[in-house]
Every structure is written in structure tokens, then in C-alpha cells.
Amino acid sequence: MSRIALTLDGPVARLTLDRPDKLNALDAAMVDELAARCREVERSQARVVILSGRGKAFCAGGDITAWSGEGPEAFGRHWIRDGHAAFDALARLRQPVIAVLDGHALGGGLELAACADLRIAEAHIKIGQPETGLGIIPGWSGTQRAVRRFGAQVVRRMALFGEVFSAEEALALGLVDRVVATGEAPAAADEAAARLLARGPRATELTKMLINAAEGEERERVIEALAGTVAAASDELAEGLAAFREKRRPDFG
Ligand code: COA
């Protein structure tokens, strides 16, 4: 049963967490599904991604009940590592991601929102990192990507002191980019997507990669991807491949 829905709608990919009865809390199967959906998006024709959660929450975090079945080693090896793989895949999508925060984003929900390139929040929502209050750490990059993207001090306030912010406070602190009235985030996300789609597709994709690299998000891959594209576009590759096929030495001139 799919709980991360993907709709490919021309240039727009819609990724929707679909576990409303548990406030879209992410269990291990959903984390794996998120990673698989990201691969689909990456290979699609989509140029922008709209990420949302069905029901009243955006995402209430990792599935707390799932933890009780995990020993410490499995926790580190699977829960944390698989979460990183999925969230990295989302943050590193070539397409910009817009998060529709039309409900609370807590713990893993905040970490998920942090992967987006733009966060639009409805006025009633709350944002926070409750993990240490549960005796666990924010382990899906809530102390790493969240610090890079939002700054260490606001993460200290949420993660160490348990402060939970309103949408307006989150806006002032740079946790979200825009606050709209309740019910208006999906339309605001569509508007932002339309603005982005009016811009140069290739330039937008490259610019996202460069910004990510500047933030330390994926510097190594970005450098090699850009160099690889330049090398693959040169005559050298054509000659190298032809020589291999014809079983001769390449003539690079
Ligand atoms: N993991 C597993 N289940 C969760 C969950 C989570 N992180 N967050 C909510 N749920 C479940 C609840 O257990 C409840 O299930 P039930 O109906 O079978 O009892 C259902 O989702 C609805 O949640 P409920 O608490 O009844 O909704 P609410 O509107 O009263 O409260 C919250 C909303 C977000 C304040 C509250 O659910 C909450 O504090 N959740 C935990 C948030 C958290 O600590 N996240 C960090 C984990 S990394």
C-alpha cells in the first residue's frame, strides 16, 4: 500500500505523504518509499516538486511507535541511515522542491521540510523539534542540514530547549519563507511553481545544484556532475567511444 503518493502532472511532480490517521508520521516503509519516489521524480520530465501531507498535519515526525521495536544498533544502521538516504535524495533532487506546510511540521516533519527549497506555511501551524523530550536525537539531519539551512541558534532553541514556533515566529526566524491564511498554502505553492516554471529550465537546475554545493549539501557530486557533463559533450568522448568500438587507439588530435 503506497503511503507516499506521486502524481506527475506535466512539469509539476506532486509528492504527498498519505498517512493522515497518524498525522503522516514516517515509518521505515515510508522512508524507503520516499527514496524510491525521489528516484522516479529525478528521472521524470518534472521541473518542480510540490511536497505536502494529506490531512491535518504536514508531518508529525518519525513514527514513535516504530522505535520500540528497534535495538540500538538497528536504530543507527537502519532507521537513521535509511532516513538520511531518503532525505538526502529529496534535498538533492535536480528539481526545486516547494513544501506546503498546511499542518504541523514536527521532528522528522521539520527535517523533511528542511529538504525543500521553499517553505510556505499556513498561519495556524506549529514547527518544532520534540526529539530530546522523547529521549532521542533529531537524527534525520535535524542537527546537520537544519543547522546549515536555518542556523545553529534557532535549532538550539527548538532541539535543546523544546521551543515550538508559530508560523509567524517561524517566518521571522527564517524557518519558513512565507505565511498565508489557513487553506491558502496549496494555491500559494502553485503560484510559486508557476513563477519558477517561467524561468530557464536548465539554468534553474544548474543554479539549484550550485546553491546546494555552496551549502555543503552535495559538493562532490555537483563538481563531478558538472565536469562530467562538459566532458561528455566534448569530441573526446565520441572519439574515445569510437576507438573502443573499432578496437583501435584513440586519436585525440
Ligand atoms: N508517531 C506515531 N504516531 C503519531 C505521531 C508520531 N510521531 N504523531 C501522531 N501520531 C498518531 C497519534 O498517536 C494518534 O494515533 P491514534 O489515533 O492511533 O491514537 C494520531 O497520530 C493522531 O494524533 P493525536 O495526538 O491524537 O493528534 P493531536 O491533534 O491531538 O496532536 C500532535 C497532534 C502533533 C501535537 C501530537 O500528535 C504529537 O505530539 N505527536 C508527536 C510529535 C513528535 O513528538 N514528533 C517527533 C517524532 S521525531
Residues whose N, C-alpha, C, O or C-beta is under 5 A from the ligand:
A	BS01	COA	D21 K22 L23 A25 A60 G61 G62 D63 I64 T65 L106 G107 G108 P130
